[in-house]
Amino acid sequence: MAEQLAPIKALLEAPRDHLAGTDMWIKLPLGRTLINEVLAARPPDTPVKDLFMDPDPGNLIHIHLEAAAPVVGSIRRRLTFKPGPAVTFPDQPWLHLDITEGFKFMDKPVIRLLQSTIEKKLPKGIEFSSDYLRIHVPAMLTKAGYQKLVPLIRHLEIRGGDDQIILLFHLKA
Amino acid sequence: MHPVQKHLMDTEFSGLEGTRFEGTIALSDELINLGILEALAKLKSAGQPNTTETTAPKVAVQGPSESSEPSVDPKALLQKLNVDKLRYRTEDGKTMVDIKLNFG
């Protein structure tokens, strides 16, 4: 990892001191083609053969998934995710997405295989089931070396949009 | 270069259009004195291709996989930045910047 510049290092070590008085709202839309590039950049040796996002004008996110598991073979599903409540600290650390439709009862082996792949390939703090996907935001930031930024995030919300996913942040120090 | 970085550069960051910042950023005097503004300027120029041959062997020893990868050029980002408000003030040992800007 590249060595951090001294002021950046100081900022990350004591962000509440160095940014005291900061109060900022950030709206970050991520376009569908950009998200599909991110999904396509997944590790090659996973049971997921195909993965891409579909637009939705409402507050929903559709993901097309093709995965292969022993015995059941290959399945194709269009999963619909509904964003949950905003992340707020310390009470609500999870970025939560309900899976409202897509998986079928017989998909359990595939879900178990995906769970085990997430455990092996991704940092701790990502939970996946037939009903939801949720990400523990403090764990992710800690893993990335930004643990002390966690208390600055007063609000983090994910929304579905027309051809995009929108992230809404409120940072306050 | 990571494919996502490449996509961002190839599409001139169009996948991030509609980004908005609104509020106040406060920076402590200590951070200013440490050179945070110079550090940010350095990050801004980080996207410039490095043509100096003399630095190549050093980088290769530390990490060959990173030696020839240009990073995202922030200038392409700045070209699409629309600034509605940018006001500096200083108080109580810190610099406050009130900003309202969008990208796209």
Chai-1 contact restraints between the chains, C-beta under 6 A:
chainA,res_idxA,chainB,res_idxB,connection_type,confidence,min_distance_angstrom,max_distance_angstrom,comment,restraint_id
A,L5,B,A39,contact,1.0,0.0,6.0,A-B,restraint_1
A,A6,B,L34,contact,1.0,0.0,6.0,A-B,restraint_2
A,P7,B,L31,contact,1.0,0.0,6.0,A-B,restraint_3
A,P7,B,L34,contact,1.0,0.0,6.0,A-B,restraint_4
A,P7,B,G35,contact,1.0,0.0,6.0,A-B,restraint_5
A,P7,B,I36,contact,1.0,0.0,6.0,A-B,restraint_6
A,P7,B,A39,contact,1.0,0.0,6.0,A-B,restraint_7
A,I8,B,A39,contact,1.0,0.0,6.0,A-B,restraint_8
A,A10,B,L34,contact,1.0,0.0,6.0,A-B,restraint_9
A,H18,B,S28,contact,1.0,0.0,6.0,A-B,restraint_10
A,H18,B,L31,contact,1.0,0.0,6.0,A-B,restraint_11
A,L19,B,A26,contact,1.0,0.0,6.0,A-B,restraint_12
A,G21,B,A26,contact,1.0,0.0,6.0,A-B,restraint_13
A,G21,B,K94,contact,1.0,0.0,6.0,A-B,restraint_14
A,T22,B,I25,contact,1.0,0.0,6.0,A-B,restraint_15
A,T22,B,A26,contact,1.0,0.0,6.0,A-B,restraint_16
A,D23,B,G23,contact,1.0,0.0,6.0,A-B,restraint_17
A,D23,B,T24,contact,1.0,0.0,6.0,A-B,restraint_18
A,M24,B,G23,contact,1.0,0.0,6.0,A-B,restraint_19
A,W25,B,E22,contact,1.0,0.0,6.0,A-B,restraint_20
A,W25,B,G23,contact,1.0,0.0,6.0,A-B,restraint_21
A,I26,B,F21,contact,1.0,0.0,6.0,A-B,restraint_22
A,K27,B,R20,contact,1.0,0.0,6.0,A-B,restraint_23
A,L28,B,T19,contact,1.0,0.0,6.0,A-B,restraint_24
A,P29,B,G18,contact,1.0,0.0,6.0,A-B,restraint_25
A,G31,B,G15,contact,1.0,0.0,6.0,A-B,restraint_26
A,L34,B,G15,contact,1.0,0.0,6.0,A-B,restraint_27
A,E37,B,V4,contact,1.0,0.0,6.0,A-B,restraint_28
A,E37,B,H7,contact,1.0,0.0,6.0,A-B,restraint_29
A,V38,B,V4,contact,1.0,0.0,6.0,A-B,restraint_30
A,A41,B,P3,contact,1.0,0.0,6.0,A-B,restraint_31
A,A41,B,V4,contact,1.0,0.0,6.0,A-B,restraint_32
